[in-house]
Amino acid sequence: MTDPLLEPHKPQFDSAPNQARKAATVEESMAAAAALKPSVGTVRAINRKRRAELAWRGKDALPPE
């Protein structure tokens, strides 16, 4: 059995030929999660406000189709 990390790069999608092929390490994943954590509260607040506005407007807020 060969190591898939030693094989030449093969893009998964034709539209993204330079995409990453190697999975992130645990340390890289934890660092990315720590970097994104402060923005989670902001995003949740924006979504909460958006959902409240849609609920207030009701079905008139949605496109006709």
C-alpha positions in Angstrom: 0.0 0.0 0.0 1.3 3.4 -0.9 1.2 6.6 1.2 -1.4 8.9 -0.4 0.6 12.0 0.8 3.6 10.9 -1.4 1.5 10.6 -4.6 1.4 13.5 -7.0 -1.3 16.1 -6.5 -4.6 15.3 -8.3 -7.3 18.0 -7.9 -10.7 16.8 -6.7 -12.6 19.3 -8.8 -11.6 20.7 -12.2 -12.8 24.2 -11.1 -10.2 24.2 -8.2 -7.0 22.8 -9.6 -4.8 24.4 -6.8 -6.9 23.2 -3.9 -5.2 21.7 -0.8 -4.9 18.0 -1.0 -3.4 17.3 2.4 -5.6 17.3 5.5 -4.9 19.7 8.3 -3.1 18.5 11.3 -4.8 18.6 14.7 -2.6 21.5 15.8 -3.5 23.5 12.6 -7.2 22.7 13.2 -7.1 23.8 16.8 -5.2 27.0 15.8 -7.8 27.8 13.2 -10.7 27.2 15.6 -9.0 29.5 18.2 -8.6 32.2 15.6 -12.3 32.0 14.5 -13.8 31.7 18.0 -14.1 35.5 18.6 -16.1 36.0 15.4 -18.7 33.3 16.3 -20.6 35.6 18.7 -20.7 38.4 16.1 -22.0 36.1 13.4 -24.6 34.6 15.7 -25.9 38.1 16.6 -26.1 39.1 12.9 -28.0 35.9 12.1 -30.3 36.4 15.1 -31.1 39.9 14.0 -31.7 38.8 10.4 -34.1 36.0 11.5 -36.0 38.3 13.8 -36.5 40.8 10.9 -37.7 38.0 8.6 -40.1 36.8 11.3 -41.4 40.3 11.8 -42.0 40.8 8.1 -43.5 37.4 7.6 -44.0 35.9 4.2 -43.8 39.3 2.5 -40.0 39.3 3.1 -39.5 36.3 0.8 -39.3 36.5 -3.0 -42.5 35.7 -4.8 -41.3 32.4 -6.1 
